[in-house]
Amino acid sequence: MKWFWNVLFSISAFIAAISSVSANERLTQSKLKSQLVTLHSSVEDLSQAMASGADGEYFLATRCTGPSVKLVGPSSPVEVEKDFGTTDGAFLAKYGKDGDKIWSVGFKGAVRIQGLAAMPGGGVIVGGVYRGGVTYVSSGEEEEIVGAGANEEYNQLFVAELTGDGKLKKDALMLPEPDVLLFVERSPKIKSLSYDEATGVLKIVMLLCYPVQIGSANLSYETPIIDGWAYGSSYLLLSMEWPSKNILSSFQISRDVKDDERVFGASEVRSLLTASDGNGGEYLARTFSGRVKEIDNLSGVVNVVSYAQNATVRDSTSLIVVERRDGNGKNIWDTPLRIIVSNRADRRGNYHSDATVNYVSPIGDGSRFAAIGYFDAPLLFEDGTKLESAQETYEGETGYCTDIFVLIGETATGKILSKRNLGIQLAGYICKHTTCGVYPLAAVLNGEDLILGIPFQKTFEANGKQHSSLDGEEGDRYLYNSSIANVSLLPNDGLAIQGAISLTYVGKVRIDGLAKLENGRYAYVGSARAKEHVAEAVAKKIYVNGTEVSGGIAGGIGKQDFTSIEGVINLERILQVEIQVRHAECVSVILKKNEEQPVTYPQDPLPKMQKGDKLTIGVSLRPGFAAADYSLLPVAINGKTVNGEYTYDGSDERIAIETGAYKKSKEIRVNIEPLGSAKITLKVAGETRTFTGEGDPVVTVRNGDELEIVAVTPREMKYQLSRMSVQGVVVGEKAHYTLPEDDMADLLRIDVKMQAFEFPVQFEEVASDQGRVEIFVDGKVAVSEQGKSSVSATIGSKVKVVAVPQDSKRYRAEIRVNGKLVGVDGEYTIAAADGQCKVEVNFVERSRFFVKVEVKEDITYGKVIVRPDDGEPKVFEGDPSKYGLLEVYEGQKLMIRAEAATVATFISLSVAGKNWENGGVYEVPMRLPGGREELWIKATFERSMAVEANVLSSVALQSNLVSESLVLEGSWKGELRYALYNVRGVELRAGASTQQVPLRIDIRDFHSGVYLLRVKDETGAVATLKVIKR
């Protein structure tokens, strides 16, 4: 073996000298920061938060209880202490993509910042609680937000916005009304804060334990049941416009327990989570046990939901519910995703059925989503599958532990595609503690990967190496360390921990928040606390993939103190090499990573690659396999041929090697469709053999052989050659083919497809009550009501199908020949490519429409008449509200005519938006233009020009708008005769007058409408005047 490597590396001569960076060196290139501040408190709720901004920036907030905190300005070369007072305060900082601080501000008072949301322009929304006054501190200047006289007994909720340079926005503050009772003790806790730039909506999820009102909106929320486990009382999802603070929705899920049912676990809310689906909607996930109430606080609607084997039994069964909703709150999935957390007893006899959903996000191209959380009993899915927990194998103090699940689902339907247990066993009541934020599960998405801040106990495996708490004691349920791990979500139903960095203390370590920067770099915020019986924790170490590295966090912490820690790390993808070897029995493959010892496939484990690693691949024939019979295949990685070397630059999502060897001799395989329709004669090296595609002789040829191939069709068979190919290359009926020297196939394939001369008519009978079908081939009956005949089609035959539905008004025939749509009574010519004569007839319901008529100008000028070819005419005239309905159907023929009144003239007619000849026939189509459901007919008339001109100009109406009598004024010669007509030309009143006085005509009994007054004197002068009766 040694000689092989000497030859291989002497040929390559180390053409590309790629430097390899070890895990130690890679980590120390990142920034590992010392503690921000020591918190002199035994309260476990540190209220730390982190949010990713634009261009790799991020925000970090933490609580401080000491007398001072170090604030760093962008221009300050050194840290400058600013007094925060002696009560609780909060620290907020913005960092650049390099991990350096850009600005920092503080909030004096008993303040906890619990949620952050990055804003466009580099700003940030801050959410938290306070007691008493709040003072904003920046660069030595202070600004009072809430006066010191505010309530110092109860927690108050506040939300504020800071600009990109850390300035407080006065118009973006949400504060409560003075002296409004809000929260006490640990309530509330903001679990998430998110802002949607597209809609301008701010969403807050908070945990409640006590009565609550929100800000000045005066929304009164239900008082949750309070007992020893108050954390599980109630969760609230509040959606509001920002910065107007107009509340859009308020969803609350609360415990629902009667006085006699107040037992541990009978009703608890474990978690509530909302997350964007990346497409304008959101995921809404909640977990609960027993009976709970889902409340719409704006409408007051209460929905009681229950899932319990026995609501009065200690720790009843829990349920996980995940929904996907659109922007209007409507469910997108047909049914929510429901997962049962089954009951399980530990060795003490206590039942456990708890779970939380901590993170949901779309992944990859958005067609899938990931959900992660804690669970302490098997998860039961609606398809009958189960995800086991590690309860059976855990050997800790109580025999009870919590695991972490990862689910991958289909975004469109909610269907679960894969589910895995990360295999990280945690002792104690993790699911219960997570409700008040003691053990968070921080997560951030990186393409197809999840980056998780995982608490762990004892050991867990990543990359084949064990991550250990090292100083932990077996069964210590309160000792935790943490790891930041890259969990790769594999498309083929799986996941794998690709790499991890462990933060190890003698005590507790947890990751509170993660932010994605760029180039595989992530920022984290966490906390550490000494173990209870250790005076001071000093053994703080950091591990990368199981190997200790330099740069640990220096300094000790007391056993009653928490230390807030932060850092920026590189967590690059580590890929397992995959390999596929053809004819592995005759090939030896040797892989060498960097300067490590070579490994031989398949005997040795395959290497794993990090960014910058170089892999050299050597392939040779094993002894006993001669080069005269085998040739080596080129080496390809991820489908691309390489020259024996490959350097992983971090961009590939997998490293898949394909290589091996191929035989120079191969057997012949002949495939003939349809079987028995032809035979093949093959002549090689002067010997001729015959193949029929079934039971053929074994014949071997070698690369370079010349072949003579002929397709023969027996005369009695009605077939002709359609296509013949050799190794995929199309050849003629008589072919000369030379097998290439570099042909890598294991077989010589000859594929023959024959085309039949005659095709029997394929037709599936339709029920007689549906209609009648007749099929003719070249004028001969092939199918009739009496059945089928022996008539067949050939290439060039004309097929005619006559299909008549039983109810032709309601149904029409849809005819297809060989899959192609043909018209009723149409013909189809069989082509050689068809290869069959298949007729399909379906009677489908005709499209139906309602006729709508519109008459332009004056509706009394004319009418429209629609006469269906199979029905009575319908006349549309007069008041449109009294037209009535006319339903027509697809294929029906309509004669449409517009008729003008005596005093009017027809101008134009349109049907379905197109000009139409008056009196023409219109056939109702399958679909109307624009997908309309109404057939519009529009007619235009105008007053007839045949009405005499107003020659008698000496007369005029006193008013042409009258209600009782019309009055004609003026002068005329001799007798004046008059007549009054309606618009259809019907004379309604007539008379004469010789007096030179105003002529008055009574029309009180007339209907409202338009009338025409025609007057004529003895000279023959006339005038026609329009009168409107109201």
SELUM-203908 format. One record per residue (C-alpha): residue in one letter; x, y, z. Coordinates in steps of 0.2 Angstrom, whole numbers, plus 5000, padded with zeros to 4 digits. Example, Ala and Ser with C-alpha at 12.3 -4.5 7.8 and 13.67 -1.06 7.14 Angstrom:
<recs>
A506249785039S506849955036
</recs>
This chain:
<recs>
M500050005000K501450125004W502150114986F500450164979W500450324990N502250374985V501750354966L500150454969F500850594978S502350604967I501250634952S500150764961A501750844968F500550934980I499951044966A498751144977A499451174995I497951205005S498151255023S497051165035V496351265050S496051155065A494551165077N495651255090E496351385077R494651415070L493751455086T495051575093Q494851675077S493151725084K492851835099L492551755116K491951895128S492051895146Q490551925158L489552085156V488952095173T488751995189L486951985195H486851975214S485151885214S484651705216V483151735204E483351625189D482351735177L483751835170S482651915156Q483951915143A483551935124M484351935107A483851985090S484651975072G484652145063A485152185045D486852155037G487452045051E487052165065Y486252105081F485452175097L485752105115A484852145131T485152085149R484652125167C485852195179T485552205198G487252275203P487652465207S488352495190V488552425172K489852465159L489252555144V490252575128G489952715116P490552695097S491852825100S492452775117P494152685117V493852625135E492352565144V491552705155E490452655170K488752735172D487852725188F486152635186G485652655204T485452515217T483852435210D483652315195G484152385178A484252335160F485652345148L485352355129A486752355116K486952345097Y488352255089G489052255071K489352105060D491152095067G490452075085D491052245090K489852355100I489152505091W488152585105S487352535122V486052615132G485252575149F483652575158K483652625177G482352555188A481652385192V481752345173R481852185164I481952175145Q481152015139G480952035120L481852125105A481252145087A482452225074M481652365064P482052435047G483352565047G484352485061G483252515075V482452405088I480852375097V481052335116G479752245127G479852215145V479152255163Y479552375176R479052425194G479052605199G479952735188V480952705172T482352805166Y483252795149V485152815150S486252855135S487952935134G487853005152E486153085148E484553025157E482753045151E481252995163I480052885154V478852845169G478952955184A479552885201G477852895208A477252755197N476652595206E478052515214E477152355220Y476552285204N477452245187Q476952355172L477152315154F478052435142V478552435124A479752565117E480652585100L482452655098T483152725082G484652655073D485852765083G485052715100K483852865102L482152845111K480652875099K479452985109D477952935097A478352745099L477952705117M476652595125L476452625143P474952585155E473752705162P474252775179D473852655194V473152515183L473452345191L474352235179F475452095185V476352035201E477851925205R478451835189S477051885178P477051935165K478451865154I478651915136K479051755127S479251825110L479151995101S479052005082Y478752145070D478152125052E478852265041A477552225026T476052245037G476652355051V476052235064L476852205081K476552035089I476852005108V476651835116M476651845135L476451725150L475151785162C474851725180Y473751865187P472351985181V472952105167Q472452255158I473552315143G474052495141S472752625138A471652505128N470752455144L470552275138S470152175153Y470851995152E470151845161T470951805178P471851645177I471751505190I473151525203D474051375212G475751315216W476251305197A475651475192Y476751485177G475551375167S474051485170S473851585154Y474651645138L474151795128L474451835110L474252025106S474352095088M474352285086E474752415073W476452495077P476752635082S474852685083K474552545096N472852505088I472552325094L471952215080S471752045089S471951975106F472051785108Q472151705125I472351525131S472051495149R471751355162D469951305165V469851215182K468451195194D468751215213D468651025215E469850995201R471351095207V472550955206F474350965199G474250945180A472350945178S472451095167E474051185162V474551285147R476351235143S476751355128L476051475115L477051525100T476751625084A478051635070S477951695052D477651565038G478651675026N477151695015G476151835023G475351705036E475951635053Y476151475062L475151465079A475751325091R475151285108T475351145121F474151115135S473550975147G471750945153R470451075149V470851245144K469851405137E470351485121I469751665122D469551805109N469651955121L468952075108S467351985104G467251895120V467051725112V467651575123N468051405116V468351265129V469551135123S469950975132Y471150835129A471350725144Q471250545149N470550605166A470550785170T470650755188V472150635188R473850695192D474650755176S473350715163T473750685145S474450835135L474150895117I475150995105V474151095092V474951185077E473951285065R474451385049R473451545046D473351675033G473451865035N471651865040G471751735053K470951595043N471651425044I472551365028W472751185033D471151075032T471451015049P472751075063L474250965067R473750875083I475050775093I474650685109V475950675123S475550505131N475550475149R477150395157A477550355175D479350375182R480150265195R479350365209G477650335202N477350505196Y476450525179H477250645166S476450705149D477250875145A477950955130T478351135124V478451205106N479951325107Y480251365088V479351355071S480051415055P479951385036I481551305029G482451295012D481351354998G479851375010S479051205005R479451135022F479451195040A480351145056A479651135073I480751105089G480351085107Y480450985123F479450825128D479550695142A478450555135P478150475118L477350585105L475850505096F475450565079E473750555070D474450435057G474750305071T476650335072K477550375088L479150465093E479950385108S480750475122A482250415132Q481250385148E481550195147T483450205147Y483750355158E484750305174G484650475183E484050515201T482250505197G482150395182Y481350545173C482050645159T481650765145D482150755127I482150875112F481150835097V481350905079L479850895067I479950925048G478250955039E477551005023T477051185022A475551175011T474651035021G475451025038K475850835035I477350775045L478750715034S480050665047K480250665066R481750645077N482350635095L483950735096G484450605110I484950735123Q484350675139L483950815152A483450775170G482050855180Y480550945176I481151035160C479551055152K478751135167H480251255170T480251315152T478551385155C479351525166G480951535155V482151435166Y482851325152P482651405135L482951315119A483651455108A483651425089V484051515073L483851455055N485251445042G484551385026E484251205028D485051195045L484451245063I485751315075L485151265092G485651325110I485451155118P485551125137F486250955140Q486750835155K488050705155T488550675137F487850685119E488550635103A488950755088N490150705074G490550545081K491250625097Q490550635114H490150805122S490250795140S489850905155L491450835162D491250895180G489450835181E488850705194E487750565189G485950595192D486250785197R484550855191Y485151035193L486751035184Y486751085166N487951135153S487551205135S488051175118I487751275102A487551145089N487251145070V485751025067S485650985048L483950955042L484150815029P482850815015N482750625015D481850605032G483150645044L484350755053A486050755060I487050855072Q488450915061G489551005074A489451085091I490351205103S490051155121L490151285135T490551195151Y490551255170V490451175187G488651225188K487251285176V487551355159R486151405147I485951485130D484651625131G484751695113L485651665096A485851785082K486451745064L487851855058E488751795041N489951675035G489451535047R489651655062Y488351675076A488251775092Y487551705108V486951765125G486951655140S487151635158A488151535171R487851495189A488951395201K488351235208E487451255225H488751165235V490251245226A490951405233E491551475217A491551405199V493251425191A493351275179K492551355164K493051275148I492451275129Y492451125118V492351115099N491750945093G492350865109T494050955109E494551085122V495051245115S495851405122G494951565126G493851505140I492851635150A493951695164G493451735182G492451655196I490651675201G489851645217K488651505220Q487151625223D487651735208F487251725189T488451785176S487851845159I488951785146E489051825127G490151785112V490351765094I490751595087N491051505070L490051355068E490451295051R489551145043I490450975045L490050855031Q490150665031V490950595015E489850485005I490450364992Q489650254979V490750124970R490350034955H490949854954A491649874972E492249694972C493649734959V494049914965S495149984979V494750164984I495950254996L495550425004K496750545012K496150695022N497450835024E498950755032E498050625041Q498250435039P497450365023V495850265025T495250125013Y493550095008P492549995013Q493549935028D493850105037P492650235042L492450375030P493150545034K492250705039M492650875031Q492651055037K492851205027G494651215020D494951025021K495750935006L495350765001T496450654989I495550504981G496550354974V495750214964S496550054957L496049884952R496149744965P497349604962G496549464951F495649594940A496549624924A496649784915A496149684899D494449654906Y494149804917S494349994915L494250124929L492850254930P493350434932V493150504950A491650624952I491150724967N489350794967G489150744949K490750844943T492350754938V493850794948N495650754945G495950644961E495850804973Y494450904981T494451044993Y492951085003D492551275002G491051265013S489751294999D489351114995E487851035005R488550855003I490150774997A489650624987I491050524978E490650414963T491950304955G492350124952A492650014936Y491749954921K491849784911K492549784894S491449624890K489549624891E488049514888I486749564875R484949604881V483549624868N481949714873I480449704860E478849794862P477549714860L478349554864G478249434849S477949564836A479749544828K481449464830I483249524829T484649444820L486349494826K487949454817V489649474826A491349394821G490549304807E489249214818T487349254817R486149234832T484249264833F483349354847T481549374851G481549464868E481149304878G482249154882D483649224871P485349144871V486749214881V487949304869T489449404875V490249554865R491749664869N492049844867G492749874849D491649734841E490749774825L488949714825E487649694811I485949714817V484349674807A482449694813V481349564805T479449564805P478549404800R477349434786E475849364795M476049494809K475249664806Y476649764813Q478049884806L479649954814S479350114824R481050134833M482650034836S484150094847V485750014852Q486450084869G485150224867V485750274850V484350264837V484750154821G483850104806E483049934802K484749864796A486149934806H488049924807Y488649974825T490349974832L490349954851P491450104858E493050054867D492550164882D490750094883M490450094902A488849994902D488749824910L487549764896L487349794877R485449844876I484549834860D482749904861V481449884848K479749964847M478549894834Q476949984827A475449884824F474549904806E472849874813F472049944829P470449874837V469250014842Q469350034861F467850104869E467050094886E465150084885V464150224892A462450194901S460950204890D460050334901Q461550454898G461450454879R461850374862V463550344854E463950284837I465750264830F466150244812V467850194805D468150234786G466250244785K465950074793V465050054809A466250004823V465150034838S463250064838E461750034850Q461849854845G463649834852K465349824844S465849754826S467449684820V467949844811S469749894816A470750054811T472350064802I473550214800G472650344790S470950284795K469550414798V468650394814K466950484816V466050484833V464250534835A463650564853V461950624857P461550654876Q459850594883D459450774889S460250884877K459751044886R460750994901Y462150894895R463350894880A464550764873E466450784876I467350664863R469150614863V470050504851N471750444857G471750584871K471350724858L469750824859V468750824844G467050914840V465350834840D465150744824G466950784820E468250664812Y469950604818T471350534807I472350394815A474250434814A475750314815A476150394832D474550354839G474750164840Q472950134845C471150184842K470450234858V468850334859E468250414875V466450494877N465850584892F464250674894V464650834904E463350964911R463251114900S463751284907R462151394911F462051584912F460651714915V460251844902K460452024907V459752164896E460252344896V459452484885K460452634883E459752814882D457852804886I457152634891T455452684883Y456252704866G456252514862K456252334867V457352184866I456652004861V457651844864R457051694856P457851524861D457851394847D456951274858G455851394868E454651534869P455251714866K455651824880V455252014879F456252144889E455452314889G454852444901D455452444919P457052344920S456652294938K455152194931Y456152104917G456251934926L457551794923L457951704907E459151554909V460151494894Y461351354892E462951314882G462651274864Q460851344864K460551464849L459651624853M458851744840I459051914847R458152064840A457952244846E456352344841A456252534842A454652624847T453752734834V454552894840A456352814841T457652734830F458752574833I460652624834S461652464839L461552294848S462952204857V463052024865A464351974877G465352134874K465352114855N464352204842W462952094835E461852104820N460052144824G459051984822G460551874821V460751704830Y461951694844E462651524851V462951514869P464751464872M465551354886R466351504894L465951694893P467351824891G468151864907G467351714916R465751804918E464151714924E462951834916L462551854897W462352044894I461352104879K461452294877A460352394865T460452574860F459052684853E458752874850R457252984847S456752974829M457253104817A455553084808V454753194821E454353364813A455453504816N454853644827V454253764813L452853844824S454153934834S452854054842V452253934854A453053854869L452653754885Q452653854901S453653704908N453953534901L454053464918V452253444925S451253354938E449453404934S449153504918L450253564904V450153744898L450453804880E450853984878G451054094863S450154144847W449454054832K448354084817G446554014817E446153854825L447553764834R447353574834Y448353464846A448753284850L449653204865Y450653034862N451652914872V453352864866R452652714857G451652834846V449952794854E448752944854L448152974871R447253144870A446753264856G445753424853A445753604846S445653784852T445353944843Q445654064858Q447254164859V447454114877P448553994885L448053814881R447853704897I447753514895D447453404911I448553244913R448353204931D447753034927F449352994916H450752884922S452452964926G453452964910V453953044894Y452553114882L452553204865L451353354862R451053394843V450153554838K449653624821D448853784816E447753824801T449353874790G450053704793A451453754804V451853624817A452753604833T453253444843L453653464861K454253344874V453253334891I453853244906K452453194919R453153174936
</recs>
